[in-house]
Amino acid sequence: MITNVLILVNGDLLTGSSGFEKVFRPIGEFIEEVSHLYTIIKERAVDLILIPEIYPKINKGIIRRMRVKNPQADIWQVVWSDAGNDAYEIYDGIINFNDGAEQIAKKVQRILHQKALMKKFRIVGRSEKMKVVAETIDRIAPTDISVLIVGPSGSGKELVARALHDNSSRASGRFVAINCGAIAEGILESELFGHEKGAFTGSVASRVGMFVRAVDGTIFLDEIGETRPEMQVKLLRVLEDGYFYPVGGDKPVHSNARVIAATNRDLAEAIRDGEFREDLYFRLGVVKVVLPALYDRRQDILPLLCHFGALEKIKGFSDSALDLLLRYDWPGNVRELRNFVARMGALHPDDEISADDVERFISEQSLETKHLPVVTGHTHEEAGHELIYHALLQLGNEVKMLRDLITSNLPKQTEFEAVHEAPNDEAAYSEKTMKDVEKVMIETALRESDGNRKIAARRLGIGERTLYRKIKEYNLN
């Protein structure tokens, strides 16, 4: 049986009285050896791999090897109890066997449906946040409602806009995109609405604007938050009834173009500051699609590296290089990752990417960041404190990265050696000091973010789940 679902099983599950075979046999293909599983996922794409928690000798290293061979496959663990389960640390999710056959089948079907949508919309990744984005696109693409896409630069806002257009009834029409923040205000009005001959110096002929070119199609207004209030009034008029005046014209022109806008700004803050019209915000954001930063969806880093690596025909990444790449925060998001892979493809077309290559890239990115020590919206004293704070956080992250790298390359101890090893006072003191520093950094981040754990985790460069665990460990509730 050829299927997109593989289930790793052992003899006990197949011969016992647990009912496992009866529940999972209709869902996918049973595989009894990890080596056989490796062979299959190397030869063909698989959507979902299920691994029972009682399958022997499954660890983080084995899961990593599976992911490298088939990076977009979801790997879920089948459990018999949710209590104290840390499966999310290395798996994409858990399926509780006690939920029963019907619920398990529904859950698997939803996972496969989400995977199908991701492929349909050309979204690369495995994270739950991007699966939700794919489901949202599927629901709103067939409609004509306006959409506001919110996300940091380089997170893929235009990809989402194109998916909305390509999967709508307007797909045969034009998709017209313009970056509102890259064009001067006077020129932007002419670009959007067109102009009449003689409307301004140099206008020797009339010109059709983008709203007319996008008739029966879609116009994508990127960085809408950079427009001035005067332009926002004109955009609001188009959104309300489809009519506008070309520059220098006295006759209204109609366009039925669907408007999709995007921004990397906090428009709620811009409204409070009087820089963005509230009525335009609500008119644009009939539906809002939120794209997370790449460090908020780290499960997508490996699939993206492998996807772009295949396009650039990169030979591969060493284990130590992957360790660095998966821990890096990618402040430039998917665009930065894409540029990194393109650079590696140009510089090392026939070589495996090494840790030295990655370290060199990260060091260069850090230098570029340090050349721009600007913190806006603060006094000089506050700005200085802010820069020092972020420098300390960066230093802490670099120390953690170095410590993890050293630890991962140390020879593994046997259980006997670990138990009988003589205590090291200096090491104990060092560990205590690191814990003290870590606790202070977490307390500071929580205080600076007014207790918002999501923001605190982002500042610390760690996942929210890790932060919750640390808060509990240090009794910081």
Salt bridges, closest charged atoms under 4 A:
GLU21 OE2 - ARG25 NH2 2.71
GLU29 OE1 - ARG44 NH2 2.93
ASP47 OD1 - LYS119 NZ 2.77
ASP74 OD1 - LYS115 NZ 3.08
ASP74 OD2 - LYS131 NZ 2.38
GLU89 OE2 - ARG469 NH1 3.04
ASP92 OD2 - ARG67 NH1 3.21
ASP92 OD1 - ARG126 NE 3.18
GLU102 OE2 - LYS106 NZ 3.62
GLU135 OE1 - ARG110 NH2 2.97
ASP144 OD1 - ARG170 NE 2.92
GLU158 OE2 - ARG162 NE 3.37
ASP166 OD2 - ARG122 NH2 3.42
GLU189 OE2 - LYS234 NZ 2.59
GLU191 OE2 - ARG207 NH1 2.54
ASP241 OD2 - ARG237 NE 2.92
GLU275 OE1 - ARG265 NH2 2.60
ASP279 OD2 - ARG277 NH2 2.73
ASP296 OD2 - ARG458 NH2 3.51
ASP300 OD2 - ARG297 NH1 2.93
GLU312 OE2 - ARG338 NH1 2.99
ASP323 OD1 - ARG64 NH2 2.90
ASP329 OD1 - ARG298 NH2 2.31
ASP357 OD1 - HIS348 NE2 3.31
ASP357 OD1 - ARG360 NH1 3.43
GLU364 OE1 - ARG343 NH1 2.84
GLU382 OE1 - HIS378 ND1 3.78
GLU386 OE2 - HIS390 NE2 2.91
ASP404 OD2 - LYS400 NZ 3.08
GLU431 OE2 - LYS435 NZ 3.77
ASP436 OD2 - LYS432 NZ 3.75
GLU438 OE1 - LYS470 NZ 3.27
GLU473 OE2 - LYS435 NZ 3.24
GLU473 OE1 - LYS470 NZ 3.80
